[in-house]
Amino acid sequence: MSFSAPLLEHERVAAAWRALDAQATLARSLTIAELLATEPARTEQLCLQAADLVLDFSRQRLPAQALPCLLELLEATAVDRWRDAMFRGEAVNLTESRAALHTALRAPYDIPLELDGVNVRTGIRDTLARMRELTEALRSGVWRGATGRPISDVVNIGIGGSQLGPQF
């Protein structure tokens, strides 16, 4: 799948945004009490359960008629294809021409994710182990500063960016 070309026609995406913007304008004037009173099935429609987790969106200022607009925007922008490509380690970060490997940080290390022939999860596991060693040495006072006293403060001055946080 190539992400360098527009995902779908521009007008479909623009129309989906306009429809959603109209719903957002409407929602600004509504209260949750009004929505609960005028949408009797709201709680059943806007609550999801997965395992022991319940997600209740019924207390958001989101009218029921906005859901089709949200779904159209998801479809028009091919969010599902982008999500799947991200999980496969494809280059979905177009500004940096590289993979967005957020998922690799959260997945089990025994499930490989290869990027250019390298299992990135092994590198993540090793980096996290080194970070743990460093933080334990700092917290326990084993690692000392130039004066011989335990280090009490760490100042991180960086330029930002998605790669620098994990590198640090």
C-alpha positions as CSV (number, residue, x, y, z in Angstrom):
1,M,0.0,0.0,0.0
2,S,1.3,3.4,-0.9
3,F,0.6,6.3,1.3
4,S,2.4,8.9,-0.8
5,A,-0.7,9.5,-2.9
6,P,-4.0,10.9,-1.5
7,L,-5.9,8.1,0.3
8,L,-9.2,8.9,-1.4
9,E,-10.6,11.8,-3.4
10,H,-10.2,15.1,-1.6
11,E,-13.8,16.1,-1.9
12,R,-15.1,13.1,0.0
13,V,-12.8,13.9,2.9
14,A,-13.7,17.6,2.8
15,A,-17.4,16.8,2.7
16,A,-17.0,14.4,5.7
17,W,-15.2,17.2,7.6
18,R,-17.9,19.7,6.8
19,A,-20.6,17.4,8.0
20,L,-18.8,16.7,11.2
21,D,-18.1,20.4,11.7
22,A,-21.8,21.1,11.4
23,Q,-22.5,18.4,14.1
24,A,-19.9,20.0,16.3
25,T,-21.5,23.4,15.9
26,L,-24.9,21.9,16.9
27,A,-23.3,20.1,19.8
28,R,-22.0,23.3,21.3
29,S,-25.5,24.4,22.1
30,L,-26.6,21.1,23.7
31,T,-26.3,19.9,27.3
32,I,-25.8,16.3,28.3
33,A,-29.1,16.4,30.2
34,E,-30.8,17.4,26.9
35,L,-29.1,14.6,25.0
36,L,-30.1,12.0,27.7
37,A,-33.7,13.3,27.6
38,T,-34.1,13.4,23.8
39,E,-32.1,10.2,23.0
40,P,-33.7,7.4,25.2
41,A,-31.3,4.7,23.8
42,R,-28.2,6.8,24.3
43,T,-26.7,4.9,27.1
44,E,-27.1,1.6,25.3
45,Q,-25.8,3.0,22.0
46,L,-22.8,4.8,23.4
47,C,-21.4,2.3,25.9
48,L,-18.9,-0.3,24.9
49,Q,-17.6,-3.2,27.0
50,A,-14.4,-5.1,26.4
51,A,-13.4,-7.7,29.1
52,D,-13.9,-5.8,32.4
53,L,-13.6,-2.4,30.9
54,V,-16.6,-0.2,30.2
55,L,-16.3,2.8,27.9
56,D,-19.3,5.2,28.4
57,F,-19.4,7.9,25.8
58,S,-23.1,8.8,26.6
59,R,-22.0,11.7,28.8
60,Q,-20.2,13.5,26.0
61,R,-21.9,16.2,24.0
62,L,-22.1,14.1,21.0
63,P,-25.5,13.8,19.4
64,A,-26.4,10.4,18.0
65,Q,-26.7,11.9,14.5
66,A,-23.0,12.8,14.6
67,L,-22.0,9.1,14.7
68,P,-22.6,8.5,11.0
69,C,-20.5,11.6,10.3
70,L,-17.6,10.3,12.4
71,L,-17.8,6.9,10.7
72,E,-17.8,8.5,7.2
73,L,-14.7,10.6,8.1
74,L,-13.0,7.4,9.3
75,E,-13.9,5.6,6.1
76,A,-13.0,8.6,3.8
77,T,-9.6,9.0,5.4
78,A,-9.0,5.2,5.5
79,V,-8.1,5.1,9.1
80,D,-8.3,1.4,9.2
81,R,-5.7,1.0,6.4
82,W,-3.4,3.5,8.1
83,R,-3.8,1.6,11.4
84,D,-3.1,-1.7,9.8
85,A,0.0,-0.3,8.0
86,M,1.3,1.1,11.3
87,F,0.9,-2.3,13.0
88,R,2.9,-3.8,10.1
89,G,5.7,-1.3,10.6
90,E,5.2,0.5,7.3
91,A,6.4,4.0,6.8
92,V,3.3,5.9,7.9
93,N,5.1,8.9,9.3
94,L,5.2,10.9,6.1
95,T,7.1,13.9,7.5
96,E,10.0,11.7,8.6
97,S,9.6,9.0,6.0
98,R,9.6,6.2,8.5
99,A,7.5,3.8,10.5
100,A,5.6,5.1,13.6
101,L,6.5,2.3,16.0
102,H,4.4,3.3,19.0
103,T,2.8,-0.2,18.8
104,A,6.2,-1.9,19.1
105,L,6.6,-0.3,22.6
106,R,3.3,-1.8,23.8
107,A,3.3,-5.2,22.3
108,P,4.8,-8.4,23.9
109,Y,8.5,-8.7,23.1
110,D,8.2,-12.3,22.0
111,I,6.1,-11.2,19.0
112,P,8.7,-10.0,16.5
113,L,8.2,-6.8,14.5
114,E,10.8,-6.7,11.8
115,L,11.8,-3.4,10.1
116,D,14.5,-3.6,7.5
117,G,15.4,-7.1,8.7
118,V,15.8,-6.1,12.3
119,N,13.4,-7.1,15.1
120,V,12.8,-3.7,16.7
121,R,11.2,-5.2,19.8
122,T,14.5,-6.8,20.8
123,G,16.1,-3.4,20.7
124,I,13.2,-1.9,22.7
125,R,13.6,-4.6,25.3
126,D,17.3,-4.0,25.6
127,T,16.9,-0.2,25.7
128,L,14.3,-0.5,28.5
129,A,16.6,-2.7,30.5
130,R,19.4,-0.2,30.2
131,M,17.0,2.6,31.2
132,R,16.0,0.6,34.2
133,E,19.6,0.0,35.2
134,L,20.3,3.8,34.9
135,T,17.2,4.8,36.9
136,E,17.9,2.3,39.6
137,A,21.5,3.5,39.9
138,L,20.3,7.1,40.2
139,R,17.5,6.3,42.7
140,S,19.7,4.1,44.9
141,G,22.6,6.6,44.9
142,V,25.0,4.2,43.4
143,W,25.6,6.6,40.5
144,R,27.1,9.7,41.9
145,G,27.9,13.1,40.5
146,A,31.3,14.7,40.1
147,T,31.3,15.8,43.7
148,G,30.8,12.2,44.9
149,R,27.3,13.0,46.2
150,P,24.2,11.2,44.9
151,I,22.6,12.8,41.9
152,S,19.3,14.4,43.0
153,D,18.2,16.2,39.9
154,V,18.3,15.4,36.2
155,V,17.7,18.1,33.6
156,N,16.8,17.0,30.1
157,I,17.2,19.7,27.4
158,G,16.1,18.4,24.0
159,I,14.8,19.7,20.7
160,G,11.6,17.5,20.8
161,G,10.6,15.1,18.1
162,S,9.1,11.6,18.1
163,Q,12.4,9.8,18.3
164,L,14.2,11.7,21.0
165,G,12.0,10.6,23.9
166,P,12.6,6.9,23.4
167,Q,16.3,7.6,22.7
168,F,16.6,9.4,26.1
